[in-house]
């Protein structure tokens, strides 16, 4: 009987853990979608709250920290007009660390021209208190036939 109860307890813990991971995955997917919208809308106040103070951003033209990314968005140096998201994979490493990969077609306004590029974007998130903070956002240029393996 004791072995049976331990087995039921372990199954219950596993089910709870799986449900919690699925909830975190969905929360991060939704947060990433909001981030793309805020970038398109140049909503630097919401982005400033999302971006960790030590966050880094890696683009085709360079790498910089939070303040520079917010300045670029605010001034429209790069206007992230639309991110058409094709694939999303989220990996929960613990309840406080998550990595999201998405394959996007990004339409941006850069140096006076609208451009469209295919990217795999890697986003690292860390939970601080009740909020998720974006630690890193990296754009990797890829072909439109690229797929993210699940």
C-alpha positions in Angstrom: 0.0 0.0 0.0 2.8 2.4 0.9 4.5 1.8 -2.5 1.2 2.5 -4.2 0.7 5.8 -2.4 4.2 6.9 -3.2 3.6 6.1 -6.9 0.4 8.1 -6.9 2.2 11.0 -5.2 5.0 10.9 -7.8 2.5 10.9 -10.6 0.7 13.8 -9.1 3.9 15.8 -8.8 4.9 15.0 -12.4 1.5 16.1 -13.7 1.7 19.3 -11.7 5.2 20.0 -13.0 4.1 19.4 -16.6 1.1 21.7 -16.2 3.3 24.4 -14.7 5.8 24.1 -17.5 3.0 24.3 -20.1 1.7 27.4 -18.3 5.2 29.1 -18.4 5.6 28.2 -22.1 2.3 29.8 -23.0 3.1 32.9 -20.8 6.4 33.4 -22.6 4.9 32.9 -26.0 2.3 35.6 -25.3 5.0 37.9 -23.8 7.1 37.5 -26.9 4.1 38.4 -29.1 3.5 41.5 -27.0 7.2 42.4 -27.3 6.9 42.4 -31.1 3.8 44.6 -30.9 5.5 47.0 -28.5 8.5 47.2 -30.8 6.3 47.9 -33.8 4.4 50.6 -31.8 7.7 52.0 -30.5 6.4 51.6 -27.0 9.7 52.1 -25.2 8.0 52.4 -21.7 6.7 48.9 -21.9 9.9 47.6 -23.4 12.0 49.3 -20.8 10.1 47.4 -18.2 10.5 44.1 -20.1 14.2 44.4 -20.8 16.5 43.5 -18.0 18.9 46.3 -17.1 21.9 44.1 -18.2 20.1 42.8 -21.4 22.0 42.5 -24.7 20.7 42.7 -28.3 22.5 41.1 -31.2 21.6 42.4 -34.7 23.1 42.0 -38.2 24.9 45.3 -37.7 26.2 45.0 -34.2 25.5 44.2 -30.5 24.5 46.6 -27.8 22.8 47.0 -24.4 19.3 48.0 -23.2 19.7 51.8 -23.4 21.0 51.7 -27.0 18.2 49.3 -28.1 15.5 51.6 -26.5 17.1 54.6 -28.2 17.1 52.9 -31.6 13.4 52.0 -31.2 12.4 55.4 -29.9 14.1 57.3 -32.7 13.0 54.9 -35.4 16.7 54.2 -36.5 15.3 50.7 -36.8 11.5 50.6 -36.9 10.3 47.0 -36.4 7.2 47.4 -38.4 6.0 43.8 -38.4 7.3 40.5 -37.2 5.4 37.7 -39.0 6.1 34.7 -36.7 6.2 31.3 -38.4 7.5 28.9 -35.7 7.9 29.1 -32.0 9.7 26.7 -29.6 10.0 27.4 -25.9 12.2 25.5 -23.5 11.8 25.9 -19.8 15.0 25.2 -18.0 13.7 25.8 -14.5 10.7 27.8 -13.3 12.8 31.0 -13.6 14.8 30.6 -16.8 13.3 30.2 -20.3 14.6 30.3 -23.9 12.3 31.0 -26.8 13.2 30.5 -30.4 11.1 31.9 -33.2 11.4 32.0 -36.9 10.2 35.3 -38.3 9.9 37.4 -41.4 10.8 40.9 -40.1 9.7 43.9 -42.0 11.6 46.9 -40.7 12.3 50.5 -41.8 16.1 51.0 -41.8 18.0 53.9 -43.2 14.9 55.2 -45.1 13.9 51.9 -46.7 11.6 49.1 -45.8 13.4 45.8 -45.8 12.3 42.3 -45.2 14.5 39.6 -43.7 14.1 36.0 -42.5 15.5 35.4 -39.0 15.6 32.9 -36.2 15.4 35.0 -33.1 16.6 33.7 -29.7 15.1 35.2 -26.6 16.3 34.5 -23.1 14.0 35.3 -20.2 14.5 35.2 -16.4 11.8 35.5 -13.8 12.4 38.3 -11.2 9.7 38.5 -8.6 6.4 38.3 -10.5 7.8 39.6 -13.8 9.7 38.0 -16.7 12.7 40.0 -17.9 14.2 39.7 -21.3 18.0 39.1 -20.9 19.0 38.6 -24.5 17.5 39.0 -28.0 19.6 37.7 -30.9 18.7 37.8 -34.6 20.3 35.1 -36.7 19.8 35.5 -40.5 18.4 32.4 -42.2 16.7 31.3 -45.4 12.9 31.2 -45.6 13.1 27.4 -45.8 14.7 27.1 -42.3 12.7 25.3 -39.7 13.1 25.2 -36.0 13.1 21.6 -34.7 10.8 20.9 -31.8 
